Amino acid sequence: MSQQSISILTLTVMASATIPACRAVGFDGAVIATTGGKPMGIAMTAATTGSALAVVTHGTAVVETGAAIALGAPLIADTQGRAIPATSLLQVAAGATPVTSSAANGTILAGGDSPEFVFGDALQPASGAGEFIEILLRR
């Protein structure tokens, strides 16, 4: 599969810091700096502080990887805005007993994002950090 980056919606933001191309960009115009942080989208090109930057928010995008990634893996951002596989914090570990609460009434995570914001799925695998793969962005 080629790296096509088929954008359905691209927004222009002012870069609030230096941004490398193909990295996850937050709503503040900077590279995502916390693992699992919520990105606005992926930078199409590099940008310097104060310059206009095109950010792909919907469709497919080419992103730099921060680790090995399997085809179809759900992705989160690392501390440098690179794509890494989600760690599945909300899954019950093998052999563990799931616990439910009738008092919670299903509102434990209501109104908020999960601890890791999954922003896309890998359309190509990567064998390690520093590769560029096409991903399908999700909202």
ABEGO torsion letter per residue (X at the ends): XBBAGBBABBBBBBBABBBBBGBBBBAAGBBBABBGBBBAEBBABBBBBGBBBBBBABEBBBBBBABBBBBGBBBBBBAAGBBBBBAGAABBBBGBBBBBBAAAGGAAABGBBBABBBABBBABBBAEBGBBBBBBBBX
